[in-house]
Amino acid sequence: MTFQIFVQSLDPQIPTKTLTLTPTPTPNQTLHHLKLSLLSTQSLSSFYFTLNGKTLPDSTPLQIPQIAPLSTLILQPRLPGGGGDGGATGAESRDCYLHMYDEKKPDKVDPNEQRLSKWSNCALSNEPLREPCVIDKLGNVFNKEALVEALLGKKLPKAFGHIKGLKDMITVKLSMIPGAELDENVHDGTRFECPITGLAFNGKYKFFALRNCGHVLSAKALKEVKSSACLVCHEEFKESDKLVINGSEEEVAVLRERMEEEKVKTREKKTKKVKNGETGVNGEEGIGLEAPRLSGKKHGIDVKAVEKVSGKVEGNGKVVNGEVGVKGVGNGSVKRFKAVDLAPANATKEVYASIFTSSRKSNFKETYSCRSLPLGRN
């Protein structure tokens, strides 16, 4: 007794077939043999059979109770990448799958490109360096135009907060590589070099900027040619005039400490100037006689008379440059300035003095009924 089964494939290149099977006491044909008759040896692992939506392994015999007469076996292709081809076992946890995308891995940056960008581009705008260029007191290189615009617009980042104005910028002179000025699209290198040794200004070598003249030289040039003058313009410089460009963390820390010391010295100089302007008798601090005052024909003040009053006072109470004596100077006191002494010729002394002093309120008698009146109080 024979019965028929149908073999259907989703691949249009494999035609649908009808198989006639004869029951035998010892079935020896399997689905693997059926695949051999339909497919090539190389593509056997790429297909599998299903019956009524259930997957059948290749070792399943053709004559089993599940495969009834007129049954349809469907030959389906395996999906690549985890479709039962050995790429996935099905034992993986969904949490493990999602964890791979939970933390985004940062993109790797080529350290050589990062180094070259730092040396060939502006530290603020990241644009290619072009004249005029400046550096700050920590060795960062800028395009002067971009830095000035950021200062005027108050858009300077906190990292460059130590730059307050033009006094914190040092103009530098970078030596262009011959022929580089004609190529406007230099991406794989730098445009500048050391004018003495020819070393490229690309971060592989240490460079210094001289504060007094602004020339940029390599450390190798300054080491081999030992001189206290610039090797380009021959201007004298000190060791403290050398600023390392784009230095390491330790070198930047040294430059920052030097910058703070310069700020302290500048403040001390300003303090000394103020103190020297207010020096009193015998060099002691006090109220000097040469105080700011009105002078000239506009205010009607006799300048010669003022010079007599404001002359230098000796220890015995006499005026050196004038003829007017000052009382009370012998014991270390100085005559108090009075506006009445400098009143113009045609002015009333009391009226002129009221300009510089408050009005006298002793003549005003306050009563209960006039307390609410502003007259006389102001």
Secondary structure, DSSP 8 states (H G I E B T S, - for coil): --EEEEEEESSTTS--EEEEE---SS---BHHHHHHHHS-STTGGGEEEEETTEEE-TT-BSSSTTS-TT-EEEEEE--TTTSSSSS--S---HHHHHHHHHS-------HHHHHHHHHHB-TTT--B--SSEEE-TT--EEEHHHHHHHHHTT---GGGTT--SGGG-EEEB-EE-TTGGG-S---SS-SEE-TTT--BSSSSS-EEEETTT-BEEEHHHHHHS--SB-TTT--B--GGGEEESS--HHHHHHHHHHHHHHHHHHHHHHHHHHHHHTB-GGG-BS--S------SGGGT--HHHHHHHTS-B-TTS-BSSSS---TTTTTT------GGGG--TTS-HHHHHHTTS----TT----STTTT--TTT-
